């Protein structure tokens, strides 16, 4: 690294950056940006003002990071990604909003993530997420921790994704849809209604195919816990109950099972109805 690549090597820069950073001299960083220790910023990247970049982040070439973005520690952003730019919402009127990304999240090539609108004020992505190339995450979305998204996903506004969720490639997700914790969604599926926690979602047609058993085993769920979740699915989807009847029965039969309670709470709070089992 040349001397000009060490801290303060950006053009037009009023950013605060410790000497241990590696900023390419062609990068443009507007005043008011905070850059943590050990950050590298590649050629021709543009970072607007009022951005915070946590220590140890790696930002590739030709990246655009919009005002109000907050990156946690150890994030990696690859070539051509656009993070925290204005939302694609006709109601947006320039209000101050944010994009918040947790620690150790990886964002691959040409991903676009829009900042929030007045409705929620922020788009939020958790820690340890893995977002692959060409994905789009729209305004006011909320993603939990350890979310893995394959290439080409198109996520509309106000979507909520829980923790430890895996989503396949080329998946469109309807606005305001929720995907519960530990769910796995197949490639080219179309989740337009809420996906309950622990579900395995098939693509043709898009329906719940069962419990994400392999994913739960990998996360340390016991055989008893998985069996209870399967029993809850049977009551919810297979036994012919109305939704209200199924909820009452689940509460009666599993009064102390926290995973079943999590399913019940999710179903009760659904605004788009829940996806059914095929």
C-alpha positions in Angstrom: 0.0 0.0 0.0 1.4 3.4 -0.9 1.5 6.3 1.5 -1.5 7.9 -0.4 -3.6 4.8 0.3 -3.3 5.2 4.0 -5.8 7.1 6.1 -7.1 10.3 4.5 -6.3 9.3 0.9 -9.8 10.1 -0.5 -10.6 13.0 -2.8 -12.9 15.7 -1.4 -12.7 14.1 1.9 -13.7 15.7 5.2 -14.3 12.3 6.7 -12.7 11.2 10.0 -10.5 8.2 9.4 -7.7 6.7 11.5 -4.3 6.2 9.8 -4.8 2.4 9.8 -7.5 2.6 7.1 -6.8 1.9 3.5 -8.7 4.3 1.3 -8.0 4.3 -2.4 -7.1 7.8 -3.7 -9.9 7.7 -6.3 -12.6 7.1 -3.7 -14.9 10.1 -2.9 -16.0 10.4 0.7 -18.1 13.4 1.7 -17.6 15.3 4.9 -19.4 14.0 8.0 -18.5 10.3 7.4 -16.9 8.3 10.2 -14.6 5.5 9.2 -13.4 3.0 11.7 -10.0 1.4 12.2 -8.9 -1.2 9.7 -11.4 -0.2 7.0 -10.5 -0.6 3.3 -12.3 1.3 0.6 -11.7 0.5 -3.1 -11.3 2.6 -6.2 -14.1 4.9 -7.4 -16.3 4.2 -4.5 -18.6 7.1 -3.4 -19.7 7.6 0.2 -22.2 10.4 1.0 -22.1 12.4 4.2 -23.6 11.2 7.5 -22.4 7.6 7.1 -20.7 5.5 9.8 -18.5 2.6 8.7 -17.5 0.2 11.5 -14.0 -1.0 12.1 -12.6 -3.8 9.9 -15.1 -3.3 7.0 -14.0 -4.0 3.5 -15.7 -2.0 0.7 -14.9 -2.9 -2.8 -14.6 -0.7 -6.0 -17.5 1.3 -7.6 -19.7 1.0 -4.5 -22.2 3.7 -3.6 -23.2 4.2 0.0 -25.9 6.7 0.7 -26.4 9.2 3.5 -27.8 7.8 6.8 -26.1 4.4 6.4 -24.7 2.7 9.4 -22.4 -0.3 8.9 -21.4 -2.5 11.8 -18.0 -4.0 12.3 -16.4 -6.4 9.8 -18.9 -6.0 7.0 -17.8 -6.8 3.4 -19.4 -5.0 0.4 -18.4 -6.1 -3.1 -18.1 -4.3 -6.4 -21.0 -2.2 -7.6 -23.3 -2.5 -4.6 -25.6 0.5 -3.8 -26.4 0.7 -0.1 -28.8 3.2 1.5 -29.9 5.2 -1.5 -33.3 6.9 -1.7 -36.2 4.5 -1.6 -38.2 3.7 -4.7 -41.4 5.0 -3.2 -43.4 7.9 -4.7 -44.4 9.0 -1.3 -40.8 9.6 -0.2 -40.2 13.4 0.0 -36.6 13.6 1.1 -37.1 13.0 4.8 -34.1 11.9 6.9 -34.1 8.1 7.1 -31.5 5.4 7.7 -30.1 2.1 6.6 -28.7 0.0 9.4 -26.6 -3.1 8.9 -25.2 -5.3 11.6 -21.8 -6.8 12.2 -20.1 -9.2 9.8 -22.7 -9.0 7.1 -21.5 -9.8 3.6 -23.1 -8.0 0.6 -22.1 -9.3 -2.8 -21.9 -7.7 -6.3 -24.5 -5.2 -7.5 -26.8 -5.7 -4.5 -29.2 -2.7 -3.9 -30.5 -1.8 -0.5 -32.8 1.3 -0.2 -33.1 3.3 3.0 -36.3 3.7 4.9 -39.2 6.0 4.4 -41.2 8.1 6.9 -43.3 5.0 7.6 -40.6 3.2 9.6 -37.7 5.5 9.3 -35.2 2.8 8.5 -34.3 -0.3 6.6 -32.5 -2.7 9.0 -30.4 -5.8 8.3 -29.0 -7.8 11.1 -25.6 -9.3 11.8 -23.9 -12.3 10.1 -26.1 -12.1 7.0 -25.1 -13.2 3.6 -26.7 -11.4 0.7 -25.6 -12.7 -2.7 -25.3 -10.9 -6.0 -28.0 -8.9 -7.7 -30.5 -9.0 -4.8 -32.7 -6.0 -4.1 -33.9 -5.1 -0.6 -36.5 -2.3 -0.6 -37.3 0.5 1.8 -38.4 -0.3 5.4 -37.5 -4.0 5.3 -36.3 -5.6 8.4 -34.0 -8.7 8.3 -32.9 -10.6 11.4 -29.5 -12.1 12.1 -27.9 -14.9 10.1 -30.1 -14.5 7.0 -28.8 -16.1 3.8 -30.2 -14.9 0.5 -29.2 -16.4 -2.9 -28.8 -14.4 -6.1 -31.5 -12.4 -7.7 -34.0 -12.0 -4.9 -36.4 -9.0 -5.3 -37.8 -8.0 -1.9 -40.5 -5.3 -1.9 -41.0 -2.7 0.8 -41.9 -3.4 4.5 -41.0 -7.1 4.3 -39.9 -8.7 7.6 -37.5 -11.7 7.7 -36.7 -13.5 11.0 -33.5 -14.9 12.3 -31.6 -17.9 10.7 -33.7 -17.8 7.5 -32.5 -19.1 4.1 -34.0 -17.9 0.9 -33.2 -19.4 -2.6 -32.4 -17.5 -5.7 -34.8 -15.6 -8.1 -37.4 -15.1 -5.4 -39.9 -12.2 -5.4 -41.4 -11.3 -2.1 -44.6 -9.3 -1.9 -44.6 -6.1 0.2 -45.5 -6.5 3.9 -44.9 -10.2 3.8 -43.2 -11.8 6.8 -41.0 -14.9 6.9 -40.6 -16.5 10.3 -37.5 -17.6 12.1 -35.6 -20.7 10.8 -37.7 -20.9 7.6 -36.2 -22.1 4.3 -37.7 -20.8 1.1 -36.9 -22.7 -2.2 -35.5 -21.0 -5.3 -38.1 -19.4 -7.6 -40.8 -19.6 -4.9 -43.2 -16.6 -4.6 -44.0 -15.9 -1.0 -47.0 -13.5 -1.2 -48.4 -14.5 2.3 -46.7 -14.9 5.7 -44.5 -17.9 6.2 -44.7 -19.4 9.7 -41.5 -20.1 11.7 -39.6 -23.3 11.0 -41.3 -23.9 7.6 -39.8 -25.5 4.5 -41.4 -23.7 1.5 -41.5 -25.4 -1.9 -41.7 -23.6 -5.2 -44.1 -25.3 -7.6 -46.7 -24.3 -6.4 -45.4 -22.1 -3.6 -46.7 -23.8 -0.5 -45.3 -25.0 2.8 -43.9 -28.5 2.2 -43.3 -29.3 5.8 -40.9 -28.5 8.7 -37.3 -27.3 7.9 -36.1 -30.4 9.7 -32.5 -30.4 8.4 -32.1 -26.7 9.2 -33.4 -27.2 12.7 -31.1 -30.1 13.3 -28.1 -28.1 12.2 -29.1 -25.4 14.6 -29.2 -27.8 17.5 -32.9 -28.4 17.9 -33.6 -31.6 19.8 -35.7 -34.5 18.4 -38.4 -33.6 21.0 -38.5 -30.0 19.9 -38.8 -30.9 16.2 -41.5 -33.5 17.0 -43.5 -30.9 18.8 -43.2 -28.4 15.9 -44.3 -31.2 13.5 -47.3 -31.9 15.7 -48.1 -28.2 15.8 -48.0 -28.1 12.0 -50.4 -31.0 11.8 -52.9 -29.2 14.0 -52.5 -25.9 12.2 -52.6 -27.2 8.6 -53.8 -30.8 8.4 -56.6 -31.5 11.0 -59.3 -29.4 9.3 -59.6 -26.7 12.1 -60.3 -23.1 11.4 -57.4 -20.9 12.3 -59.0 -19.8 15.6 -59.7 -23.4 16.5 -56.2 -24.5 15.7 -54.7 -21.7 17.9 -56.9 -22.7 20.9 -55.9 -26.4 20.5 -52.2 -25.5 20.2 -52.4 -23.5 23.4 -54.2 -26.3 25.2 -51.8 -29.1 24.1 -48.5 -27.2 24.2 -48.9 -24.7 27.1 -45.2 -24.6 27.9 -43.5 -25.3 24.5 -41.9 -22.0 23.5 -41.4 -23.0 19.8 -45.1 -23.7 19.5 -45.9 -20.4 21.3 -43.7 -18.7 18.8 -45.8 -20.1 15.9 -49.0 -19.1 17.6 -47.8 -15.5 18.2 -46.7 -15.3 14.6 -50.0 -16.5 13.3 -52.0 -14.2 15.5 -50.0 -11.1 14.4 -50.3 -11.9 10.6 -51.7 -9.1 8.5 -51.5 -10.9 5.1 -52.8 -14.3 6.2 -50.4 -17.3 6.5 -49.2 -19.5 3.7 -50.8 -22.9 3.7 -49.3 -26.4 3.5 -49.5 -28.1 0.1 
